């Protein structure tokens, strides 16, 4: 090891082997959590759309989201 490299390591300029990044293990572990949050977020948005669409009987009493979907199909 060169003297400059030893000096840099001694003063904390170069990371030591135990000071590794979180990326190698945090990213793979967070994939399932991100997928779960995405699924629940989608289900909440879908239920906010589907539930009023099913329960409204007339076209005049629809909620905004169902009405906009109906207008897009015309």
Protein Blocks (a to p, Z undefined) as FASTA:
>chain_A
ZZklmmmmmnomaccfklccfklmmmmmmmmmmmmmmmmmmmmmmmmmmmmmmmpmbfkl
ccfklmmmmmmmZZ
